[in-house]
Amino acid sequence: MANCYNITTSLIPNSIEKEYIALVSPYEDHLIQVVIFGYQSKEAYFHIVIKDAENFIDEIPKIMDSKIKAVILRVHQLQNKFVHIIELKYTKAGYELVQNHSIHDMDESDEELGEKILGKNELQKIVFCSDKPDKPLIKTLKNILKAESKKFIFVDDTGNNKYTGAGVIEESKWIFNKKYTKFHVLPTTTRAYMIGFECGEEEFSIFMEDDTVALPFEKTVIQSKSSFNYFIGYFNWEKRKVCRLETSALGDDNYHEYEITLKVDVDNQPSYAVRGINVQQIIDFPSLCNEKMDDFDEDEEEFERCPVIGFYENHSFICIWDDTKEGYKFLDSWGGQRGKPMHIAFDKEKPYFGKAAEETFGKLGKFVVCDLLQVIIRTEEELQEYKHRSFTITKDDENPVLIEFDTFDGTKKAASPEFLMALLLKQHLKAIKKETGKKPNGLGFCILTDFDWEDIECINNCLEDACNLVKLGNYVFFD
């Protein structure tokens, strides 16, 4: 590394040219190689393989002297594909990517193969590159492509530095002058970037973008608050694994949801931002209780100022009557406006609930039942395709839907959604009794998530059965 300082003066004999361009690109076994090209001649004057890639990148400003006009980093390794087609269309800003795909099945007629490779567009120029020009298939493809274009160029020595040097110099001209677009290809993502989260020992993707998407690129997703660790990264198709770039929790517990934005700039450098969001219908929940429960109080005394439970995504909220304020307020012991997660954990002899159960789910990836509303709103047919990370859907002669989960003693148990909802409901009733000193005569229920009416009806039916299981006779539903 030390020998590379003042690289053109010390390592290029007599400093043959006045200006140079440096290309830094991947090499085998996680190494990188550095090639120095003359700006005028486009010749390669110097080549070195570097072991400590990270340190070298950090030291570039010191290593490269003033004769290096630009350093181009080609740091994303491409995969080896059988026949890879890239179609470009020239615009004022440069060459725009039209299509980018691979063909693996070549067992077709020449006519079918030509259409499969080229499509139906009329092409002004075809450049065909191969380092195996004598293979029969390459000869066949060469004849097919040559017949389809007025200008056909065949390159059979792709490893020749003269092509790399010419490309590097032309791209450097665009770096210095953005109006010079004669050979500039508009950048696209070179990786399949993704946002995901940890659950137990597994990694799950919230979304994964295809590679070769035009840059700059931006994608935003909304996630409910949770105890999971989230990450941005990319999927390595060659090794079939996720490569993380950054991992962190969403943030504090002061918001209902989080907006995660992934950005990839024109240099293929990803970044992300997390922004907390408060949901208005949750904020307005006490006011909604005031309005709706007043209507019930006029005709039904059992519902006079009774507690109300609201559901949003995988969280629940409790509002109780406050005599001093003469209105409803959030129950502080149930998380106040932040509510509590609707998770039940079975990794111990006695089930436990809420945030502790959610943390167990994030750590172990099993033993926990959650997303109960998502199960309830699905038909039996839809549940056949429904997959969850922590439990499976089954049934028996008496129950058309059962949730089967792992337990602390190594066995699996199954329960109906109504029974599990009743377990959650008991926890709500305990919290209300602890605050008010008595078990409520009735309960109100409100679905705060924007479900269809059919889905809300399914949830209300489940809540009705759960109320019967805990022997709560008086309950009312409102939207």
C-alpha positions as CSV (number, residue, x, y, z in Angstrom):
1,M,0.0,0.0,0.0
2,A,2.8,2.4,0.9
3,N,4.3,2.1,-2.6
4,C,1.1,3.4,-4.2
5,Y,1.4,6.9,-2.8
6,N,2.0,9.5,-5.6
7,I,1.1,6.6,-7.9
8,T,1.8,8.2,-11.3
9,T,5.2,9.6,-10.3
10,S,6.6,6.5,-8.6
11,L,5.1,3.7,-10.6
12,I,4.6,5.0,-14.2
13,P,8.0,5.4,-16.0
14,N,8.8,9.0,-16.8
15,S,5.2,10.0,-16.3
16,I,4.5,9.2,-19.9
17,E,1.2,11.2,-20.1
18,K,0.1,14.4,-18.4
19,E,-3.3,13.1,-17.2
20,Y,-4.7,9.7,-16.2
21,I,-8.0,8.0,-15.2
22,A,-8.1,5.3,-12.5
23,L,-10.5,2.3,-12.6
24,V,-11.2,0.4,-9.3
25,S,-13.1,-2.8,-9.8
26,P,-13.8,-6.2,-8.1
27,Y,-11.3,-9.0,-8.3
28,E,-11.5,-12.6,-7.2
29,D,-11.7,-13.7,-3.5
30,H,-12.9,-10.3,-2.3
31,L,-9.9,-8.4,-3.7
32,I,-10.0,-5.3,-5.8
33,Q,-7.8,-4.3,-8.8
34,V,-6.7,-0.9,-9.8
35,V,-5.8,0.0,-13.4
36,I,-4.4,3.4,-14.5
37,F,-5.2,4.5,-18.0
38,G,-3.7,7.3,-20.0
39,Y,-6.3,10.0,-20.7
40,Q,-5.1,10.6,-24.3
41,S,-3.9,7.2,-25.3
42,K,-6.5,5.1,-23.4
43,E,-3.6,2.7,-22.7
44,A,-3.3,0.8,-19.4
45,Y,0.0,1.8,-17.8
46,F,-0.3,0.3,-14.4
47,H,-2.2,-2.6,-12.7
48,I,-2.2,-3.8,-9.1
49,V,-4.4,-6.1,-6.9
50,I,-5.2,-4.8,-3.4
51,K,-6.0,-7.1,-0.5
52,D,-7.2,-4.4,2.0
53,A,-10.0,-3.0,-0.1
54,E,-11.7,-1.0,2.6
55,N,-8.5,0.8,3.7
56,F,-7.6,1.5,0.1
57,I,-10.9,3.1,-0.7
58,D,-10.5,5.4,2.4
59,E,-7.0,6.3,1.3
60,I,-7.8,7.2,-2.3
61,P,-7.5,11.0,-1.8
62,K,-3.9,10.4,-0.5
63,I,-2.9,7.7,-2.9
64,M,-4.0,9.3,-6.2
65,D,-1.9,12.3,-7.1
66,S,-2.9,15.4,-9.0
67,K,-2.4,13.8,-12.4
68,I,-5.3,11.4,-11.8
69,K,-8.2,13.4,-13.3
70,A,-10.9,11.0,-12.0
71,V,-11.3,7.7,-10.1
72,I,-14.2,5.4,-11.3
73,L,-15.4,2.8,-8.8
74,R,-17.0,-0.3,-10.4
75,V,-17.6,-2.0,-7.1
76,H,-20.6,-4.2,-7.9
77,Q,-19.7,-7.6,-9.3
78,L,-21.9,-8.8,-12.2
79,Q,-23.2,-12.4,-12.4
80,N,-22.2,-14.8,-15.1
81,K,-25.2,-15.5,-17.3
82,F,-25.6,-17.6,-20.4
83,V,-26.9,-15.1,-22.9
84,H,-27.5,-11.6,-21.5
85,I,-29.3,-9.0,-23.5
86,I,-29.1,-5.2,-22.9
87,E,-31.1,-2.9,-25.2
88,L,-30.3,0.8,-25.0
89,K,-32.1,3.8,-26.6
90,Y,-30.3,7.1,-27.1
91,T,-31.7,10.2,-25.5
92,K,-30.4,13.7,-24.9
93,A,-29.3,12.7,-21.4
94,G,-27.5,9.6,-22.7
95,Y,-28.4,5.9,-23.4
96,E,-31.5,4.8,-21.6
97,L,-32.0,1.2,-20.6
98,V,-35.0,-0.4,-22.5
99,Q,-34.6,-4.0,-21.5
100,N,-32.2,-6.1,-19.5
101,H,-32.7,-9.9,-19.4
102,S,-31.1,-13.3,-19.7
103,I,-31.9,-16.3,-21.8
104,H,-31.0,-19.7,-20.5
105,D,-33.0,-22.0,-22.8
106,M,-31.4,-21.9,-26.3
107,D,-33.1,-25.0,-27.7
108,E,-35.2,-23.3,-30.4
109,S,-35.1,-22.6,-34.1
110,D,-33.0,-19.7,-35.4
111,E,-36.0,-17.6,-36.1
112,E,-37.5,-18.2,-32.7
113,L,-34.2,-17.6,-31.0
114,G,-33.7,-14.3,-32.9
115,E,-37.1,-13.0,-31.9
116,K,-36.5,-14.1,-28.3
117,I,-33.2,-12.2,-28.1
118,L,-34.0,-9.1,-30.1
119,G,-37.8,-8.8,-29.6
120,K,-39.7,-6.9,-32.3
121,N,-37.8,-3.5,-32.2
122,E,-35.8,-2.4,-35.1
123,L,-32.2,-2.0,-34.0
124,Q,-29.7,0.3,-35.5
125,K,-26.7,-1.4,-34.1
126,I,-25.9,-4.7,-32.5
127,V,-22.7,-5.3,-30.5
128,F,-22.2,-9.0,-29.7
129,C,-19.4,-9.9,-27.2
130,S,-18.1,-13.3,-26.4
131,D,-14.7,-14.7,-25.3
132,K,-15.5,-18.1,-27.0
133,P,-15.9,-17.2,-30.7
134,D,-15.3,-20.8,-31.9
135,K,-18.2,-22.4,-30.0
136,P,-21.0,-23.7,-32.4
137,L,-23.6,-21.8,-30.5
138,I,-21.7,-18.5,-30.6
139,K,-21.3,-18.9,-34.4
140,T,-25.0,-19.6,-34.7
141,L,-25.9,-16.5,-32.6
142,K,-23.5,-14.4,-34.6
143,N,-25.2,-15.3,-37.9
144,I,-28.6,-14.7,-36.4
145,L,-27.7,-11.3,-35.0
146,K,-25.7,-10.2,-38.1
147,A,-28.8,-10.7,-40.3
148,E,-30.9,-8.5,-38.1
149,S,-29.0,-5.3,-38.1
150,K,-27.4,-2.9,-40.7
151,K,-24.5,-2.4,-38.4
152,F,-23.1,-5.5,-36.5
153,I,-20.0,-5.5,-34.4
154,F,-18.5,-8.7,-33.0
155,V,-16.1,-8.5,-30.1
156,D,-14.2,-11.7,-29.3
157,D,-11.5,-10.4,-26.9
158,T,-13.6,-8.9,-24.1
159,G,-10.7,-9.0,-21.7
160,N,-8.6,-6.6,-23.8
161,N,-7.8,-3.4,-21.8
162,K,-8.3,-1.3,-24.9
163,Y,-12.1,-1.6,-24.6
164,T,-12.0,-1.0,-20.9
165,G,-9.7,2.0,-21.3
166,A,-11.8,3.5,-24.0
167,G,-15.0,3.1,-21.9
168,V,-13.3,4.6,-18.8
169,I,-12.1,7.7,-20.7
170,E,-15.4,8.3,-22.4
171,E,-17.3,8.0,-19.1
172,S,-14.8,10.4,-17.5
173,K,-15.6,13.0,-20.1
174,W,-19.2,12.8,-19.0
175,I,-18.1,13.2,-15.4
176,F,-16.4,16.5,-16.3
177,N,-19.1,17.7,-18.7
178,K,-22.7,16.4,-18.2
179,K,-23.6,17.6,-21.7
180,Y,-21.2,15.1,-23.2
181,T,-23.6,12.1,-23.6
182,K,-22.3,10.5,-26.7
183,F,-21.3,7.3,-24.9
184,H,-22.9,7.8,-21.5
185,V,-25.3,5.1,-20.3
186,L,-27.9,6.4,-17.8
187,P,-27.2,4.5,-14.5
188,T,-29.4,1.8,-13.1
189,T,-29.3,-0.2,-9.9
190,T,-26.8,-3.0,-10.1
191,R,-28.3,-4.9,-7.1
192,A,-31.7,-6.0,-6.0
193,Y,-32.0,-3.6,-3.1
194,M,-34.4,-4.5,-0.3
195,I,-35.9,-3.5,3.1
196,G,-36.4,-6.4,5.6
197,F,-36.6,-7.4,9.2
198,E,-35.3,-10.1,11.5
199,C,-37.6,-12.6,13.1
200,G,-35.8,-15.3,15.1
201,E,-32.9,-16.6,13.0
202,E,-34.6,-15.7,9.7
203,E,-34.7,-12.6,7.5
204,F,-37.9,-11.5,5.8
205,S,-38.3,-9.0,3.0
206,I,-40.9,-6.2,3.1
207,F,-40.1,-5.4,-0.4
208,M,-37.3,-6.2,-2.9
209,E,-36.7,-4.1,-6.0
210,D,-35.6,-5.7,-9.3
211,D,-32.1,-4.8,-10.4
212,T,-31.5,-2.5,-13.3
213,V,-34.1,0.1,-12.2
214,A,-33.4,3.6,-13.3
215,L,-31.4,5.8,-10.9
216,P,-31.9,7.8,-8.8
217,F,-34.4,5.4,-7.1
218,E,-36.7,5.9,-4.1
219,K,-39.1,3.5,-2.4
220,T,-41.2,4.1,0.7
221,V,-43.0,1.5,2.9
222,I,-45.2,1.9,6.0
223,Q,-44.7,-0.4,8.9
224,S,-46.5,-0.7,12.2
225,K,-44.3,-0.2,15.2
226,S,-42.7,-3.3,16.5
227,S,-39.7,-4.7,18.4
228,F,-38.1,-6.1,15.3
229,N,-34.7,-5.1,13.9
230,Y,-35.1,-3.7,10.4
231,F,-32.4,-3.6,7.8
232,I,-31.6,-2.4,4.3
233,G,-29.5,-4.4,2.0
234,Y,-29.5,-6.3,-1.3
235,F,-30.0,-9.9,-2.4
236,N,-27.0,-11.7,-3.8
237,W,-28.5,-13.9,-6.5
238,E,-25.2,-15.8,-7.1
239,K,-24.9,-16.8,-3.4
240,R,-28.7,-16.8,-2.8
241,K,-28.4,-14.8,0.4
242,V,-29.3,-11.4,1.8
243,C,-26.4,-9.0,2.2
244,R,-27.1,-6.4,4.9
245,L,-25.9,-2.8,4.7
246,E,-27.4,-1.3,7.8
247,T,-29.5,-2.8,10.7
248,S,-31.4,-0.9,13.4
249,A,-34.6,-0.7,15.3
250,L,-37.4,1.5,14.0
251,G,-37.1,4.0,16.8
252,D,-38.8,4.9,20.1
253,D,-42.3,4.0,21.0
254,N,-43.8,7.5,20.4
255,Y,-45.4,6.7,17.1
256,H,-48.1,4.3,15.7
257,E,-46.3,3.6,12.4
258,Y,-43.0,4.3,10.7
259,E,-42.3,5.4,7.2
260,I,-39.1,3.7,5.9
261,T,-37.6,5.3,2.8
262,L,-34.9,3.6,0.7
263,K,-32.9,5.8,-1.7
264,V,-30.2,4.8,-4.2
265,D,-28.4,7.7,-5.8
266,V,-26.9,7.9,-9.3
267,D,-23.7,6.3,-8.0
268,N,-25.6,3.3,-6.7
269,Q,-25.0,4.3,-3.1
270,P,-28.0,3.4,-0.9
271,S,-29.3,5.3,2.1
272,Y,-32.4,5.1,4.2
273,A,-34.5,7.3,6.5
274,V,-37.1,6.4,9.1
275,R,-39.9,8.8,10.0
276,G,-42.5,8.3,12.7
277,I,-46.2,8.7,11.9
278,N,-49.2,9.1,14.3
279,V,-52.5,7.8,13.0
280,Q,-55.3,10.3,13.2
281,Q,-58.1,7.8,13.9
282,I,-56.2,6.6,16.9
283,I,-55.6,10.1,18.2
284,D,-59.3,10.8,17.7
285,F,-60.4,7.6,19.4
286,P,-61.5,9.2,22.7
287,S,-63.6,11.9,20.8
288,L,-65.2,9.1,18.8
289,C,-66.1,7.3,22.0
290,N,-67.7,10.4,23.4
291,E,-69.8,10.8,20.2
292,K,-70.8,7.2,19.7
293,M,-71.4,6.2,23.4
294,D,-73.6,9.2,24.0
295,D,-76.0,7.8,21.4
296,F,-76.1,4.4,23.2
297,D,-76.5,6.0,26.7
298,E,-79.8,7.4,25.7
299,D,-81.5,4.1,25.2
300,E,-79.3,1.4,26.9
301,E,-78.2,2.0,30.5
302,E,-75.8,-0.9,30.5
303,F,-73.6,0.9,28.0
304,E,-73.5,4.2,30.0
305,R,-69.9,5.4,30.0
306,C,-68.7,1.8,29.6
307,P,-65.0,1.2,28.5
308,V,-64.3,0.9,24.8
309,I,-61.6,-1.2,23.1
310,G,-60.2,-0.2,19.8
311,F,-58.2,-2.2,17.3
312,Y,-55.7,-1.0,14.8
313,E,-53.4,-3.4,12.9
314,N,-51.7,-5.6,15.6
315,H,-52.4,-3.2,18.5
316,S,-55.3,-2.5,20.8
317,F,-56.3,0.6,22.7
318,I,-58.6,1.2,25.7
319,C,-60.6,4.3,26.5
320,I,-62.4,4.7,29.8
321,W,-64.7,7.5,31.1
322,D,-63.0,10.3,33.1
323,D,-65.5,12.0,35.4
324,T,-63.2,15.0,36.0
325,K,-62.9,15.7,32.3
326,E,-66.5,14.5,31.6
327,G,-65.3,12.5,28.6
328,Y,-63.3,9.5,27.5
329,K,-59.6,9.2,27.8
330,F,-56.9,6.6,27.0
331,L,-56.1,4.1,29.7
332,D,-52.5,4.9,30.6
333,S,-51.8,1.4,32.0
334,W,-52.6,0.0,28.6
335,G,-50.0,2.1,26.9
336,G,-52.2,5.2,26.6
337,Q,-52.4,6.5,23.0
338,R,-49.7,4.0,22.0
339,G,-51.7,0.9,23.0
340,K,-50.3,-2.6,23.4
341,P,-49.3,-5.3,20.9
342,M,-51.9,-8.1,20.5
343,H,-49.3,-10.9,20.9
344,I,-49.7,-14.0,23.0
345,A,-46.5,-16.0,23.9
346,F,-46.6,-19.8,24.8
347,D,-42.8,-20.4,25.4
348,K,-43.5,-20.6,29.1
349,E,-46.0,-22.7,31.1
350,K,-48.2,-19.6,31.7
351,P,-49.0,-17.6,28.5
352,Y,-48.0,-13.9,28.6
353,F,-49.0,-11.0,26.5
354,G,-48.2,-7.6,24.9
355,K,-44.7,-6.2,24.3
356,A,-42.9,-9.0,26.2
357,A,-44.6,-11.5,23.9
358,E,-43.8,-9.4,20.8
359,E,-40.1,-9.3,21.8
360,T,-40.1,-13.1,22.2
361,F,-41.5,-13.4,18.7
362,G,-38.7,-11.1,17.3
363,K,-36.0,-13.1,19.2
364,L,-37.3,-16.7,18.6
365,G,-39.6,-16.4,15.6
366,K,-42.1,-18.9,17.1
367,F,-44.2,-19.7,20.2
368,V,-46.2,-16.5,19.6
369,V,-49.7,-15.9,18.1
370,C,-50.3,-12.5,16.6
371,D,-51.9,-10.9,13.5
372,L,-55.1,-12.3,14.8
373,L,-57.3,-9.9,12.8
374,Q,-55.6,-11.0,9.6
375,V,-56.7,-14.6,10.3
376,I,-60.2,-13.6,11.2
377,I,-61.0,-11.6,8.0
378,R,-59.9,-14.4,5.7
379,T,-62.2,-17.1,4.2
380,E,-61.5,-20.8,4.6
381,E,-60.2,-20.8,1.0
382,E,-57.9,-17.8,1.6
383,L,-56.6,-19.4,4.7
384,Q,-55.4,-22.4,2.7
385,E,-52.9,-20.0,1.1
386,Y,-52.1,-17.9,4.2
387,K,-48.6,-18.4,5.6
388,H,-47.4,-17.1,8.9
389,R,-43.9,-17.1,10.4
390,S,-45.0,-18.3,13.8
391,F,-48.1,-20.6,13.4
392,T,-50.0,-22.7,10.9
393,I,-53.7,-22.9,10.1
394,T,-55.5,-26.2,10.5
395,K,-59.0,-27.4,11.4
396,D,-61.0,-30.3,12.9
397,D,-64.6,-31.6,12.9
398,E,-65.8,-28.9,15.3
399,N,-63.6,-25.9,14.2
400,P,-63.3,-24.8,10.6
401,V,-60.3,-22.7,11.6
402,L,-57.7,-23.5,14.2
403,I,-54.3,-21.8,14.9
404,E,-51.6,-24.3,15.7
405,F,-48.5,-23.0,17.5
406,D,-45.4,-24.3,19.3
407,T,-45.4,-24.4,23.1
408,F,-42.9,-24.5,26.0
409,D,-42.9,-28.3,26.4
410,G,-42.0,-29.0,22.8
411,T,-45.5,-29.9,21.7
412,K,-47.9,-28.1,19.4
413,K,-51.3,-26.9,20.5
414,A,-54.2,-25.5,18.5
415,A,-56.9,-23.0,19.4
416,S,-59.7,-21.2,17.6
417,P,-59.4,-17.5,16.9
418,E,-62.4,-16.9,19.2
419,F,-60.6,-18.6,22.1
420,L,-57.4,-16.7,21.6
421,M,-59.4,-13.4,21.3
422,A,-61.0,-14.3,24.6
423,L,-57.5,-14.7,26.2
424,L,-56.7,-11.2,25.0
425,L,-60.0,-9.9,26.1
426,K,-59.4,-11.1,29.7
427,Q,-56.2,-9.0,29.8
428,H,-58.2,-5.9,28.8
429,L,-60.8,-6.6,31.4
430,K,-58.1,-7.0,34.1
431,A,-56.5,-3.7,33.2
432,I,-59.9,-1.9,33.3
433,K,-60.9,-3.5,36.6
434,K,-57.5,-2.5,38.1
435,E,-58.0,1.1,37.0
436,T,-61.8,1.5,37.8
437,G,-62.0,-0.9,40.7
438,K,-64.8,-3.0,39.2
439,K,-65.5,-5.3,36.2
440,P,-67.5,-3.4,33.6
441,N,-71.1,-4.2,32.9
442,G,-70.6,-3.7,29.2
443,L,-67.9,-3.0,26.6
444,G,-67.8,-1.1,23.4
445,F,-65.6,-2.2,20.4
446,C,-64.3,-0.2,17.5
447,I,-62.3,-1.3,14.5
448,L,-59.9,1.6,13.8
449,T,-58.2,0.0,10.8
450,D,-59.7,0.7,7.4
451,F,-61.2,-2.7,6.7
452,D,-64.1,-3.4,4.3
453,W,-67.5,-3.9,5.9
454,E,-67.4,-7.6,5.3
455,D,-64.1,-7.8,7.2
456,I,-65.4,-5.7,10.1
457,E,-68.4,-8.0,10.4
458,C,-66.1,-11.0,10.6
459,I,-64.1,-9.4,13.4
460,N,-67.3,-8.4,15.3
461,N,-68.6,-11.9,15.1
462,C,-65.3,-13.2,16.6
463,L,-65.5,-10.6,19.3
464,E,-69.0,-11.6,20.1
465,D,-68.0,-15.2,20.6
466,A,-65.0,-14.1,22.7
467,C,-67.3,-12.0,24.9
468,N,-69.5,-15.1,25.4
469,L,-66.5,-17.2,26.4
470,V,-65.5,-14.7,29.1
471,K,-69.2,-14.4,30.1
472,L,-69.6,-10.7,29.2
473,G,-73.2,-10.4,28.2
474,N,-73.3,-6.7,27.2
475,Y,-71.3,-5.4,24.3
476,V,-71.8,-3.0,21.4
477,F,-69.9,-2.3,18.1
478,F,-69.4,0.9,16.3
479,D,-67.1,2.1,13.5
